[in-house]
Amino acid sequence: MRVALVNTNRIRPPIAPLGLEYLAEALAAAGHQPALLDLCWEADPEAALCAFFAGPEFGLVGITLRNTTDASPSGMQDFIPGFLDQVALVRRHTAAPIVLGGVGYSVIPEAILATSQADAGVWGEGEGALPEMASRLEADRDWHDIPGLVWRDGDRIRRNPPVFMDLAKLPPMARRWMDVPRYFREGGQLGFETKRGCAGACIYCADLVAKGRQVRLRPPAAVAAEIAALLAQGADHLHTCDSEFNLPPEHAAAVCEELVRRGLGERVRWYAYCSPAPFDGKLAGLMRRAGCAGINFGADSGDEEMLRRLGRWHTPQDIVMASRLCREQGMAVMLDLLLGVPGESEGSLARTIEVMRRADPDRVGVGLGVGVVPDTPLATMLADPALAGGLHGGPGPLQPQFFLEPAIADTAAGLLDRLIGDDPRFLFFDPSRPSRNYNYNANEVLVAAIRQGARGAYWDILRREAGKQGGNGE
């Protein structure tokens, strides 16, 4: 069966749609014929859709939503209305069943499907569900019981329980379906996965909702082969798309050992998201030898009590130690903060900034206010009327919301400015400060730097650009 896959993500810098690449490989391995339309590059999406669907008929259409918002409380751009418009455009050009998917879709699948003109959706990974649906449609068999499927049953929306895949059974990921050279040229990096799911207990995390708590590991050899395929196309700066690369640490070590064994660590520079613990000198050294250039640690806070409230397992000392271990290996360090959750105080903010200075990373990303994802512990917590004053944004399930602890809402920004001062290591979700703006969406400094040849993790590109201007960079 011919299956259309449509990428609707048009943000800049452009980010290659990893999920559609994996889906295309799974469909091809199952005997189907995937065809991809990447609206990222189209000046006129309507004309591109019209031309794409003017050829031979498709039997099934998959459309992906990467993000619901840009995660910036200061602006909170909502991507769902534009996505729904794109789905409506696709519907005008085909009568084939339309299936929605992607991490953004999987965060609120029922609400998005109910508001769209699509026929169904897939919660979580689609490499099993979409080929199975294509095969059943081709054989004229019912498909409504497929695991992970979200579907219309009259006026109701139903979601089938998932069956998580054995990722060892995925076909080789040759990364042949998207324009890798162009994404690398205009986006500065390409993504890859080493695992899916997370066993963490973070109260706010969208990954737990979209990917589940069951951790599924990719074979290190498959990861290395995918990286080799990207290198063959000229993409030598990459970024992990895992929730936390070092959880579990033994798998992270095995991936690194395979990269070293194949000599790939000498040819690639890659970046990772990691937890501050468990992280030791042995893993830091192994990651460096495998080509890791920098790590973004989800520190969240430097206050012991706030870390517990956030559901995090690490301590302030773990943050300091992880940063030191990276510096010893010559890897750049980013510490991400998530401030303003329930219970935050001026004292906890001050303690957090003090720990960040003690850790001495290359950059600190300061997020004030936290996005509220449905079905997370934070969303349940905020049902308490006592916290309602901290909620901001729309009331509906498709309207983005964020929370900022009311006790500090009027003073937090000013306090952080005084505590941080002119320290250039601190980045903010604030377009009014372009040289320190941590919102990657439509970041003019970042886009210009990539156009001029900068490559790597976006925070590291911003660090190096600041260095050129006399700030703290390389």
Backbone torsions as a table, in degrees:
resi	resn	phi	psi	omega
1	MET	NA	139.3	172.7
2	ARG	-78.3	125.3	-177.4
3	VAL	-122.5	123.1	178.1
4	ALA	-88.6	136.5	174.9
5	LEU	-122.9	125.3	-172.7
6	VAL	-119.6	123.8	174.2
7	ASN	-94.9	120.5	-177.5
8	THR	-99.9	-4.7	-174.6
9	ASN	-76.1	120.0	-175.8
10	ARG	-121.9	16.5	-177.2
11	ILE	-69.9	161.0	176.3
12	ARG	-125.4	136.5	-0.4
13	PRO	-63.4	147.5	-177.3
14	PRO	-70.4	142.2	179.1
15	ILE	-121.1	122.0	-176.1
16	ALA	-62.0	137.3	-177.6
17	PRO	-77.3	87.2	-175.2
18	LEU	-57.8	-42.4	-177.4
19	GLY	-60.1	-39.1	179.8
20	LEU	-69.4	-34.5	175.1
21	GLU	-59.5	-47.6	-178.8
22	TYR	-65.9	-40.0	178.4
23	LEU	-62.1	-42.8	-178.9
24	ALA	-61.4	-42.0	178.2
25	GLU	-63.1	-41.4	-179.7
26	ALA	-66.2	-40.3	178.0
27	LEU	-64.7	-44.1	179.9
28	ALA	-63.8	-39.9	179.5
29	ALA	-65.0	-27.4	179.3
30	ALA	-87.1	4.0	176.5
31	GLY	93.7	8.5	179.8
32	HIS	-96.4	173.2	-176.2
33	GLN	-118.8	91.0	179.1
34	PRO	-75.2	145.1	173.8
35	ALA	-136.3	127.6	-173.0
36	LEU	-106.9	135.4	171.3
37	LEU	-115.4	117.5	-177.9
38	ASP	-104.2	100.4	-178.0
39	LEU	-73.6	-7.2	177.5
40	CYS	-55.9	-36.1	-173.5
41	TRP	-97.6	-1.2	-172.2
42	GLU	-92.4	123.4	176.3
43	ALA	-69.7	-30.9	-179.4
44	ASP	-126.6	89.6	-177.4
45	PRO	-58.0	-36.0	-179.4
46	GLU	-63.2	-45.7	179.2
47	ALA	-65.8	-37.6	179.2
48	ALA	-65.2	-42.4	178.3
49	LEU	-64.3	-42.6	-179.4
50	CYS	-60.3	-44.0	-179.7
51	ALA	-68.8	-39.1	-177.3
52	PHE	-64.1	-43.1	-176.4
53	PHE	-89.9	3.3	179.9
54	ALA	-78.9	-14.6	-178.7
55	GLY	-84.0	-154.7	179.7
56	PRO	-55.9	148.7	-173.6
57	GLU	-68.4	142.2	173.1
58	PHE	-93.4	145.8	177.4
59	GLY	-92.5	-13.9	-176.9
60	LEU	-159.8	145.3	179.7
61	VAL	-129.3	127.9	173.3
62	GLY	-110.7	134.4	-179.0
63	ILE	-127.6	133.0	-174.1
64	THR	-109.7	144.2	172.9
65	LEU	-120.4	112.7	-176.4
66	ARG	-77.8	-47.8	-177.5
67	ASN	-134.0	146.5	172.6
68	THR	-83.7	-34.1	177.7
69	THR	-141.4	175.7	175.0
70	ASP	-90.5	8.5	174.4
71	ALA	64.9	19.2	-179.1
72	SER	-105.7	106.6	179.2
73	PRO	-58.6	-27.4	-178.6
74	SER	-70.9	-25.5	-179.9
75	GLY	-126.5	-41.4	178.9
76	MET	47.7	64.3	175.2
77	GLN	-69.1	129.3	-176.9
78	ASP	-97.2	117.7	-178.0
79	PHE	-90.3	-9.4	-174.4
80	ILE	-66.8	-45.8	179.9
81	PRO	-56.8	-43.4	178.3
82	GLY	-64.5	-37.3	177.9
83	PHE	-63.7	-44.3	179.3
84	LEU	-62.9	-35.5	175.9
85	ASP	-64.0	-41.2	179.1
86	GLN	-65.2	-39.0	177.3
87	VAL	-62.7	-41.1	178.6
88	ALA	-63.3	-37.7	177.2
89	LEU	-63.1	-43.4	178.7
90	VAL	-61.8	-42.8	-179.3
91	ARG	-59.4	-34.2	-180.0
92	ARG	-68.3	-17.7	-174.4
93	HIS	-110.2	-1.4	179.7
94	THR	-153.9	147.9	174.5
95	ALA	-99.8	0.3	-179.2
96	ALA	-67.5	152.6	175.2
97	PRO	-57.6	134.7	178.7
98	ILE	-107.0	128.7	179.7
99	VAL	-120.4	130.0	179.7
100	LEU	-94.5	153.5	178.0
101	GLY	-165.9	-173.1	-177.8
102	GLY	106.5	162.9	-178.4
103	VAL	-62.7	-43.1	179.2
104	GLY	-61.2	-43.2	178.0
105	TYR	-62.9	-41.0	-174.0
106	SER	-68.9	-14.1	177.8
107	VAL	-71.2	-40.5	179.4
108	ILE	-137.8	64.3	-169.4
109	PRO	-66.6	-43.2	-177.2
110	GLU	-63.9	-45.1	-176.4
111	ALA	-65.9	-40.3	179.9
112	ILE	-67.8	-44.8	-179.9
113	LEU	-61.1	-43.1	-177.5
114	ALA	-61.6	-28.6	-176.7
115	THR	-94.1	-9.2	-174.1
116	SER	-97.9	177.7	173.9
117	GLN	-102.7	20.5	179.0
118	ALA	-85.3	164.5	-179.2
119	ASP	-92.9	-29.3	-175.9
120	ALA	-162.6	176.9	176.2
121	GLY	-147.5	168.2	176.0
122	VAL	-123.2	120.7	173.5
123	TRP	-83.3	126.5	177.9
124	GLY	82.9	-149.9	-173.4
125	GLU	-72.5	138.7	-175.0
126	GLY	-107.7	-0.2	-175.4
127	GLU	-66.0	-19.9	174.2
128	GLY	-94.5	-43.7	-173.2
129	ALA	-69.9	-45.1	-173.3
130	LEU	-69.9	-45.5	175.1
131	PRO	-60.7	-36.5	178.5
132	GLU	-65.2	-40.9	178.6
133	MET	-65.0	-42.0	178.6
134	ALA	-61.2	-41.8	-179.1
135	SER	-65.8	-40.4	179.8
136	ARG	-69.1	-40.7	177.3
137	LEU	-61.6	-40.1	-179.8
138	GLU	-64.5	-33.6	-179.8
139	ALA	-92.8	5.1	-179.1
140	ASP	58.0	44.2	177.8
141	ARG	-111.7	154.8	178.7
142	ASP	-65.8	143.9	-176.1
143	TRP	-124.0	4.7	-170.6
144	HIS	-72.9	-11.3	-179.9
145	ASP	-98.3	10.1	-178.8
146	ILE	-63.7	131.8	-179.2
147	PRO	-57.9	138.8	178.2
148	GLY	80.7	-1.8	-176.9
149	LEU	-78.9	139.0	172.0
150	VAL	-111.1	125.4	-170.3
151	TRP	-147.3	161.9	-179.1
152	ARG	-87.1	128.0	174.2
153	ASP	-122.5	85.0	-173.4
154	GLY	67.5	-122.9	179.9
155	ASP	-89.5	1.2	-177.6
156	ARG	-106.8	156.3	173.1
157	ILE	-112.2	125.4	-179.5
158	ARG	-113.1	149.5	175.7
159	ARG	-125.3	122.9	178.4
160	ASN	-80.1	145.6	176.5
161	PRO	-59.9	144.6	-179.0
162	PRO	-81.0	159.3	166.2
163	VAL	-124.5	109.0	-175.0
164	PHE	-71.3	140.0	-175.3
165	MET	-78.8	153.1	164.2
166	ASP	-82.5	107.2	-173.2
167	LEU	-66.0	-14.9	175.2
168	ALA	-67.4	-18.5	-178.7
169	LYS	-90.4	-1.9	175.4
170	LEU	-66.7	147.7	176.4
171	PRO	-70.0	164.7	175.6
172	PRO	-57.4	138.2	-178.7
173	MET	-97.8	94.1	-175.0
174	ALA	-81.9	-10.2	179.6
175	ARG	53.6	51.1	-174.7
176	ARG	-107.9	0.8	-169.9
177	TRP	-98.1	-22.9	178.6
178	MET	-109.8	167.0	179.5
179	ASP	-81.4	80.0	-176.5
180	VAL	-57.5	-48.0	-180.0
181	PRO	-57.1	-39.3	-179.0
182	ARG	-71.2	-41.7	177.7
183	TYR	-61.0	-38.4	179.1
184	PHE	-69.5	-40.5	-179.0
185	ARG	-65.3	-40.8	-175.0
186	GLU	-101.6	-15.3	-179.3
187	GLY	-109.5	-17.0	172.8
188	GLY	82.2	-8.4	-179.3
189	GLN	-167.8	162.4	174.7
190	LEU	-128.0	151.7	-178.6
191	GLY	-100.8	159.6	172.9
192	PHE	-152.1	157.3	-179.4
193	GLU	-110.6	144.2	168.6
194	THR	-115.2	-11.9	-179.8
195	LYS	-165.1	172.6	172.8
196	ARG	-137.5	153.9	178.8
197	GLY	84.2	162.2	-179.3
198	CYS	-151.0	134.0	179.6
199	ALA	-92.5	10.3	-179.0
200	GLY	-69.3	175.9	-177.1
201	ALA	-126.5	24.0	-179.4
202	CYS	-59.4	131.5	-171.4
203	ILE	-74.0	-14.7	-171.2
204	TYR	-111.9	-5.5	-159.8
205	CYS	-74.8	124.9	177.0
206	ALA	-72.2	-28.3	-178.3
207	ASP	-63.1	-34.6	179.1
208	LEU	-65.1	-32.4	179.1
209	VAL	-78.5	-41.9	-172.5
210	ALA	-85.0	-29.2	-174.2
211	LYS	-119.2	-12.4	176.6
212	GLY	88.4	167.7	-177.6
213	ARG	-92.6	-11.0	-179.8
214	GLN	-82.0	116.7	-177.6
215	VAL	-80.4	127.3	177.8
216	ARG	-120.0	127.0	-172.3
217	LEU	-102.5	138.1	172.0
218	ARG	-87.3	142.7	176.7
219	PRO	-59.6	133.3	179.6
220	PRO	-52.6	-36.9	-179.9
221	ALA	-63.3	-36.0	178.9
222	ALA	-68.8	-38.6	177.6
223	VAL	-63.8	-46.3	-179.1
224	ALA	-62.6	-39.7	179.2
225	ALA	-64.4	-38.0	178.5
226	GLU	-66.0	-42.9	178.2
227	ILE	-62.2	-40.7	177.7
228	ALA	-61.8	-37.3	178.7
229	ALA	-65.8	-37.7	177.6
230	LEU	-69.2	-42.1	177.7
231	LEU	-59.9	-37.9	-179.7
232	ALA	-63.7	-20.3	178.7
233	GLN	-101.3	10.2	175.3
234	GLY	92.1	1.4	-179.2
235	ALA	-91.7	103.8	-176.3
236	ASP	-115.1	8.6	171.8
237	HIS	-122.8	117.5	-172.1
238	LEU	-128.3	168.4	178.2
239	HIS	-143.7	135.3	175.9
240	THR	-67.0	146.5	175.2
241	CYS	-108.7	14.1	176.8
242	ASP	-71.9	158.0	171.8
243	SER	-61.4	-54.0	176.5
244	GLU	-141.8	114.0	-175.3
245	PHE	-59.6	-34.9	-173.7
246	ASN	-90.9	14.8	175.4
247	LEU	-120.3	109.8	-0.2
248	PRO	-81.6	149.5	-174.8
249	PRO	-64.7	-31.6	-178.4
250	GLU	-66.8	-32.1	177.3
251	HIS	-73.4	-40.2	176.2
252	ALA	-58.2	-42.8	179.2
253	ALA	-63.7	-40.5	-179.0
254	ALA	-65.1	-39.5	177.2
255	VAL	-63.0	-45.5	-179.8
256	CYS	-62.5	-42.1	179.9
257	GLU	-61.5	-36.8	178.5
258	GLU	-68.9	-38.3	177.4
259	LEU	-65.1	-41.2	178.2
260	VAL	-65.2	-43.7	-178.0
261	ARG	-58.9	-37.9	-178.5
262	ARG	-85.7	-0.6	-178.9
263	GLY	74.9	14.0	-177.8
264	LEU	-76.5	-26.1	-179.4
265	GLY	-61.4	-22.1	179.0
266	GLU	-85.3	-10.0	-173.6
267	ARG	-114.3	-14.0	-172.9
268	VAL	-125.6	147.6	170.2
269	ARG	-117.1	119.7	-179.2
270	TRP	-130.6	159.0	-177.2
271	TYR	-123.9	157.3	-176.3
272	ALA	-140.9	150.5	163.3
273	TYR	-87.6	132.6	-179.7
274	CYS	-140.0	159.5	169.7
275	SER	-88.6	144.0	177.9
276	PRO	-62.1	-18.5	177.2
277	ALA	-149.8	141.1	-1.1
278	PRO	-78.9	133.6	179.1
279	PHE	-154.2	120.0	-177.4
280	ASP	-129.6	176.6	-176.8
281	GLY	-63.3	-33.7	-180.0
282	LYS	-64.0	-46.5	179.1
283	LEU	-67.1	-39.3	179.0
284	ALA	-59.0	-45.7	179.7
285	GLY	-64.9	-39.0	180.0
286	LEU	-66.9	-41.7	177.6
287	MET	-62.0	-41.3	-179.9
288	ARG	-63.3	-43.1	179.9
289	ARG	-66.7	-25.6	179.4
290	ALA	-83.4	-0.3	176.2
291	GLY	107.2	3.3	-178.7
292	CYS	-68.8	126.7	-178.4
293	ALA	-100.5	-21.5	-177.5
294	GLY	-168.9	155.9	-178.2
295	ILE	-130.5	133.6	172.7
296	ASN	-101.6	106.8	180.0
297	PHE	-89.9	131.7	174.2
298	GLY	-79.0	79.2	-177.4
299	ALA	-72.5	-42.5	179.4
300	ASP	71.5	-52.1	-178.0
301	SER	-155.5	160.1	173.2
302	GLY	-110.6	13.0	-178.5
303	ASP	-107.4	127.9	-175.2
304	GLU	-56.5	-47.3	-177.9
305	GLU	-66.1	-40.8	-179.4
306	MET	-66.4	-35.6	176.7
307	LEU	-61.1	-40.4	178.1
308	ARG	-66.5	-41.1	178.3
309	ARG	-61.7	-34.7	-179.4
310	LEU	-77.1	-9.0	-178.6
311	GLY	81.4	19.6	-179.0
312	ARG	-89.1	152.0	-176.6
313	TRP	-97.7	-16.7	-175.1
314	HIS	-88.6	172.5	-179.2
315	THR	-118.5	167.3	174.4
316	PRO	-56.9	-37.3	179.5
317	GLN	-66.5	-33.9	175.8
318	ASP	-60.2	-38.7	179.4
319	ILE	-63.3	-47.0	-179.9
320	VAL	-61.7	-43.8	-178.0
321	MET	-66.9	-43.6	-179.6
322	ALA	-60.6	-41.5	178.9
323	SER	-64.1	-42.3	180.0
324	ARG	-64.0	-43.0	-179.4
325	LEU	-62.1	-38.1	178.0
326	CYS	-67.1	-42.7	179.7
327	ARG	-61.2	-38.7	179.4
328	GLU	-62.2	-28.5	-179.6
329	GLN	-94.5	-1.9	-179.8
330	GLY	79.8	19.9	177.4
331	MET	-96.8	138.3	176.3
332	ALA	-69.4	151.8	-175.3
333	VAL	-129.9	130.7	172.3
334	MET	-119.7	133.7	174.8
335	LEU	-115.2	120.9	-178.9
336	ASP	-95.1	130.9	178.8
337	LEU	-111.3	145.3	176.7
338	LEU	-129.5	93.7	-171.1
339	LEU	-105.3	150.5	174.9
340	GLY	99.9	11.1	177.1
341	VAL	-73.1	169.1	-177.9
342	PRO	-53.5	129.8	178.6
343	GLY	98.9	-8.2	179.4
344	GLU	-62.5	144.7	179.8
345	SER	-137.4	170.3	176.1
346	GLU	-63.1	-34.9	178.2
347	GLY	-64.6	-43.4	-179.5
348	SER	-68.6	-33.7	175.3
349	LEU	-63.6	-44.5	-180.0
350	ALA	-63.9	-41.7	179.1
351	ARG	-65.1	-36.3	179.2
352	THR	-64.3	-47.5	-179.6
353	ILE	-64.0	-36.1	178.1
354	GLU	-63.3	-41.1	178.4
355	VAL	-67.1	-38.7	178.4
356	MET	-61.4	-41.8	178.6
357	ARG	-65.3	-38.3	-179.8
358	ARG	-67.9	-36.9	178.7
359	ALA	-68.5	-30.6	176.2
360	ASP	55.5	54.3	177.0
361	PRO	-78.1	175.9	175.4
362	ASP	-75.0	-36.4	178.5
363	ARG	-147.8	151.4	174.6
364	VAL	-127.6	124.0	176.4
365	GLY	-93.5	119.8	-175.3
366	VAL	-102.5	110.2	174.0
367	GLY	-107.5	117.4	178.8
368	LEU	-108.0	110.7	-171.7
369	GLY	102.1	141.7	-175.3
370	VAL	-122.5	133.7	175.8
371	GLY	-65.8	142.3	-177.4
372	VAL	-102.1	115.2	-180.0
373	VAL	-100.6	128.6	178.2
374	PRO	-56.1	149.2	174.9
375	ASP	71.3	13.4	172.6
376	THR	-97.8	161.0	174.9
377	PRO	-56.6	-34.2	178.4
378	LEU	-63.3	-43.4	179.6
379	ALA	-61.4	-39.7	177.1
380	THR	-64.5	-43.3	-179.5
381	MET	-59.9	-37.5	-174.6
382	LEU	-79.7	0.3	171.5
383	ALA	-71.0	-14.0	177.7
384	ASP	-67.2	120.3	-178.7
385	PRO	-56.5	-26.0	-178.9
386	ALA	-65.9	-20.1	-178.8
387	LEU	-103.3	-0.9	-174.3
388	ALA	-59.8	-28.5	-179.2
389	GLY	-66.9	-15.4	179.8
390	GLY	-92.6	-5.6	-178.7
391	LEU	-84.6	136.1	179.0
392	HIS	-133.6	149.1	-179.2
393	GLY	111.9	-171.4	-175.8
394	GLY	-77.0	157.6	-177.8
395	PRO	-85.7	-17.4	-174.3
396	GLY	-82.5	163.1	-177.6
397	PRO	-66.1	-21.3	179.7
398	LEU	-98.1	0.2	-178.9
399	GLN	-101.9	126.0	-175.2
400	PRO	-64.0	142.0	176.6
401	GLN	-127.8	150.5	168.9
402	PHE	-138.4	160.7	-177.2
403	PHE	-121.2	139.5	172.6
404	LEU	-136.5	121.9	-177.6
405	GLU	-48.5	119.0	-175.2
406	PRO	-58.6	-30.6	-176.5
407	ALA	-63.5	-22.8	-178.7
408	ILE	-120.4	4.1	-172.6
409	ALA	-56.3	-37.3	-175.5
410	ASP	-86.8	-14.6	-172.3
411	THR	-119.9	-15.9	-170.9
412	ALA	-61.7	-47.5	-176.7
413	ALA	-60.9	-45.1	178.8
414	GLY	-65.1	-39.7	178.8
415	LEU	-64.1	-44.9	179.3
416	LEU	-62.7	-39.6	177.3
417	ASP	-60.4	-41.7	179.9
418	ARG	-69.2	-39.9	-178.2
419	LEU	-70.0	-36.2	-175.6
420	ILE	-88.1	-35.9	-179.9
421	GLY	61.4	-135.8	-178.1
422	ASP	-100.3	21.2	179.1
423	ASP	-62.7	113.2	-173.5
424	PRO	-73.2	-7.3	-179.2
425	ARG	-72.6	-18.0	-175.4
426	PHE	-92.9	126.6	178.0
427	LEU	-109.3	151.0	-176.2
428	PHE	-131.0	155.7	169.5
429	PHE	-80.6	74.3	-172.4
430	ASP	-149.2	97.3	179.7
431	PRO	-61.3	-18.5	179.6
432	SER	-72.0	-12.4	175.4
433	ARG	-118.9	76.4	-170.9
434	PRO	-57.7	-33.4	-178.5
435	SER	-74.2	-13.7	-179.1
436	ARG	-128.9	21.9	-177.2
437	ASN	-81.7	121.2	-176.7
438	TYR	-95.0	-0.4	175.8
439	ASN	-82.5	112.0	-175.5
440	TYR	-73.6	-23.8	-177.6
441	ASN	-65.9	118.3	178.6
442	ALA	58.6	33.3	178.8
443	ASN	-79.3	109.1	-172.8
444	GLU	-65.5	-36.9	178.2
445	VAL	-62.9	-43.1	-178.7
446	LEU	-67.1	-46.4	-179.7
447	VAL	-60.8	-42.7	-179.4
448	ALA	-65.8	-40.4	-179.5
449	ALA	-64.2	-42.1	178.8
450	ILE	-65.3	-39.9	178.4
451	ARG	-60.3	-31.6	-179.1
452	GLN	-89.4	4.8	173.2
453	GLY	112.2	-1.6	178.7
454	ALA	-68.1	142.6	180.0
455	ARG	-138.3	151.4	175.5
456	GLY	126.0	-169.5	176.6
457	ALA	-60.3	144.4	-173.8
458	TYR	-63.9	-38.2	178.3
459	TRP	-64.5	-33.4	-179.3
460	ASP	-75.3	-34.9	174.2
461	ILE	-61.9	-45.1	179.0
462	LEU	-62.8	-36.8	177.9
463	ARG	-61.7	-46.6	-177.8
464	ARG	-68.8	-34.7	177.4
465	GLU	-65.6	-39.4	177.4
466	ALA	-63.4	-35.5	178.3
467	GLY	-62.5	-35.5	178.6
468	LYS	-66.5	-27.7	-178.7
469	GLN	-92.0	7.1	178.4
470	GLY	96.7	6.9	177.6
471	GLY	-87.0	-162.9	-178.7
472	ASN	-87.9	91.1	177.9
473	GLY	-142.1	-166.8	-179.5
474	GLU	-91.7	NA	NA
